[in-house]
Amino acid sequence: MDDKTLIKKVNDGDLSAIRFLVEKHKGLIWHIIISMVGHNRDDEDLFQDVFLRVFKGLRSFRADSRLSTWIGSITHHVCVDYLRKMKKETDLRYNEVDQQSALNFSREMNWKETENQDLNKIVLAAIAKLPEDYRTVITLYHLDECSYRDIAEITGMPDGTVKSYISRARNLLREKLLAVVPDLAQIMDDF
Amino acid sequence: MSPKQINSGELDRLMRNVLASDVDLVVPSCLSERVIQKLERKALLRELVLELLLKGGLVLGSLAILAGVLMLVNGTGLLTRLFTRFADNWQIIASLLFLALVTILIDQIGLRFYHAFNRESTKG
């Protein structure tokens, strides 16, 4: 079902279309929430809040962008609002982010904790310790297969920033993984 | 193979595989079901309210047309008499209208909403 038909059916109150909408976009929404906010007591409320906003806003959706990126950007806004409300540190000034975060990341990563774990856990631990913006961007890029343009629309970052975040996140991960698993290239051949 | 030989493509493949296998990134099934039910309820309520408004509009429109016809046939005399009668008994008429409104709301929205979801949950 294409976006236009889906939107029309949902606005007409078609219950199966509502189910389809949720099933189709739940992954994207959940990935953004978990990568930005993490698992906490409010993650499920945020998920519901996003869908209620989508349902409410769907009547005024003008289809200037794809439905998935519009939903993604609503999710991003909901998470940013939540983080602001929770007074967590989120640096939304994209140009200033992350040289410092990257340094902190290098220092904070306790590789002793993970040295006995399998590669999956090591990589997940490394991703979890990435700065929030890097984490969000690489999750969208790798897991939801969003393009640079889609990620830029979802997060409100310029395209170039998205590209550079992905590249920096990759370099950080490579550096740290190699420090823990020197024969990573060998292992990855069997992965 | 030396560590330096890990290229971006390989690293991307690794990240993709690892993220895809991360159970934390899988949406809990009960959660999406809960959201679907909430949205379905909202959609149904929206539909019922819209339907009621349309019916209300239809009744008011019909009354307006009837008043127009009466005015054309009898002039303002009959309408003035009706208005005076309503004004004299406004308390009882307001009470009756209120009762009618509550009954219609319960019948057209409350009961239909309840039945629709009762049927859904029985099916489920």
Chai-1 contact restraints between the chains, C-beta under 6 A:
chainA,res_idxA,chainB,res_idxB,connection_type,confidence,min_distance_angstrom,max_distance_angstrom,comment,restraint_id
A,G13,B,A43,contact,1.0,0.0,6.0,A-B,restraint_1
A,G13,B,E47,contact,1.0,0.0,6.0,A-B,restraint_2
A,L15,B,E40,contact,1.0,0.0,6.0,A-B,restraint_3
A,I18,B,L39,contact,1.0,0.0,6.0,A-B,restraint_4
A,I18,B,E40,contact,1.0,0.0,6.0,A-B,restraint_5
A,I18,B,A43,contact,1.0,0.0,6.0,A-B,restraint_6
A,R19,B,I36,contact,1.0,0.0,6.0,A-B,restraint_7
A,V22,B,S32,contact,1.0,0.0,6.0,A-B,restraint_8
A,V22,B,V35,contact,1.0,0.0,6.0,A-B,restraint_9
A,V22,B,I36,contact,1.0,0.0,6.0,A-B,restraint_10
A,K26,B,V27,contact,1.0,0.0,6.0,A-B,restraint_11
A,K26,B,S32,contact,1.0,0.0,6.0,A-B,restraint_12
A,W30,B,V27,contact,1.0,0.0,6.0,A-B,restraint_13
A,H31,B,L25,contact,1.0,0.0,6.0,A-B,restraint_14
A,I34,B,L25,contact,1.0,0.0,6.0,A-B,restraint_15
A,E44,B,L31,contact,1.0,0.0,6.0,A-B,restraint_16
A,Q48,B,V35,contact,1.0,0.0,6.0,A-B,restraint_17
A,F51,B,V35,contact,1.0,0.0,6.0,A-B,restraint_18
A,F55,B,L39,contact,1.0,0.0,6.0,A-B,restraint_19
A,N120,B,V18,contact,1.0,0.0,6.0,A-B,restraint_20
A,V123,B,V18,contact,1.0,0.0,6.0,A-B,restraint_21
A,L124,B,V18,contact,1.0,0.0,6.0,A-B,restraint_22
A,L124,B,D22,contact,1.0,0.0,6.0,A-B,restraint_23
A,H142,B,M15,contact,1.0,0.0,6.0,A-B,restraint_24
A,H142,B,R16,contact,1.0,0.0,6.0,A-B,restraint_25
A,H142,B,L19,contact,1.0,0.0,6.0,A-B,restraint_26
A,L143,B,L19,contact,1.0,0.0,6.0,A-B,restraint_27
A,R170,B,S8,contact,1.0,0.0,6.0,A-B,restraint_28
A,R170,B,L11,contact,1.0,0.0,6.0,A-B,restraint_29
A,R174,B,L11,contact,1.0,0.0,6.0,A-B,restraint_30
A,L178,B,P3,contact,1.0,0.0,6.0,A-B,restraint_31
A,P182,B,P3,contact,1.0,0.0,6.0,A-B,restraint_32
A,L184,B,I6,contact,1.0,0.0,6.0,A-B,restraint_33
A,A185,B,M1,contact,1.0,0.0,6.0,A-B,restraint_34
A,A185,B,Q5,contact,1.0,0.0,6.0,A-B,restraint_35
A,A185,B,I6,contact,1.0,0.0,6.0,A-B,restraint_36
A,Q186,B,M1,contact,1.0,0.0,6.0,A-B,restraint_37
A,M188,B,E10,contact,1.0,0.0,6.0,A-B,restraint_38
A,M188,B,L14,contact,1.0,0.0,6.0,A-B,restraint_39
